[in-house]
Amino acid sequence: MLGASIGTVMGVFLGWAMVRTLQANVAGYELVLPWGRLALTILIALAGALLASLRPARRAARLDIPAATAAP
């Protein structure tokens, strides 16, 4: 879930930075973000990351820690 959050934030930032560069070089260029669609995409990415992490988390919760970390 952390990876999805970081990737989303980095993508938004890089897109913003590219638009700022274009605004400096192209007259009349303007940043228009579909905030509703962007929020929906972020929520779907975070929900997918959460669902993908449930099975490994359940398996890890069932492990006997001393037995799992014991030397063979």
C-alpha positions as CSV (number, residue, x, y, z in Angstrom):
1,M,0.0,0.0,0.0
2,L,2.9,2.3,0.7
3,G,4.3,1.6,-2.7
4,A,1.0,2.5,-4.4
5,S,0.8,5.7,-2.4
6,I,4.4,6.8,-3.2
7,G,4.0,5.9,-6.9
8,T,0.8,7.9,-7.1
9,V,2.3,11.0,-5.4
10,M,5.4,10.8,-7.6
11,G,3.3,10.5,-10.7
12,V,1.2,13.5,-9.8
13,F,4.3,15.5,-8.9
14,L,6.1,14.6,-12.1
15,G,3.0,15.5,-14.2
16,W,2.7,18.8,-12.4
17,A,6.5,19.5,-13.0
18,M,6.2,18.8,-16.7
19,V,3.2,21.1,-17.1
20,R,5.0,23.9,-15.2
21,T,7.9,23.5,-17.7
22,L,5.5,23.6,-20.6
23,Q,3.8,26.7,-19.2
24,A,7.1,28.5,-19.2
25,N,7.8,27.6,-22.8
26,V,4.4,27.5,-24.5
27,A,2.1,30.6,-24.4
28,G,-1.5,29.8,-23.4
29,Y,-0.7,26.3,-22.0
30,E,-2.7,25.7,-18.8
31,L,-2.9,22.9,-16.3
32,V,-6.4,21.4,-16.0
33,L,-6.8,18.3,-13.7
34,P,-9.9,16.2,-13.5
35,W,-9.9,16.1,-9.7
36,G,-12.8,13.6,-9.4
37,R,-11.2,11.1,-11.8
38,L,-7.8,11.6,-10.1
39,A,-9.3,10.9,-6.7
40,L,-11.1,7.9,-8.0
41,T,-7.9,6.5,-9.5
42,I,-6.0,7.0,-6.3
43,L,-8.7,5.3,-4.2
44,I,-8.8,2.3,-6.6
45,A,-5.0,2.0,-6.5
46,L,-5.0,2.1,-2.7
47,A,-7.9,-0.4,-2.5
48,G,-6.0,-2.8,-4.9
49,A,-2.8,-2.5,-2.8
50,L,-4.8,-3.2,0.4
51,L,-6.4,-6.3,-1.1
52,A,-3.1,-7.6,-2.5
53,S,-1.5,-7.3,1.0
54,L,-4.2,-9.2,2.9
55,R,-3.2,-12.7,2.0
56,P,0.5,-12.3,2.8
57,A,-0.4,-10.5,6.1
58,R,-2.6,-13.4,7.2
59,R,0.1,-15.9,6.4
60,A,2.7,-13.9,8.3
61,A,0.3,-13.6,11.3
62,R,0.0,-17.4,11.6
63,L,3.8,-18.0,11.7
64,D,5.4,-19.1,14.9
65,I,8.1,-16.4,15.1
66,P,10.7,-18.3,17.2
67,A,10.4,-21.3,14.8
68,A,10.6,-19.2,11.7
69,T,13.7,-17.3,12.9
70,A,15.5,-20.4,14.3
71,A,18.7,-21.4,12.6
72,P,18.4,-24.6,10.6
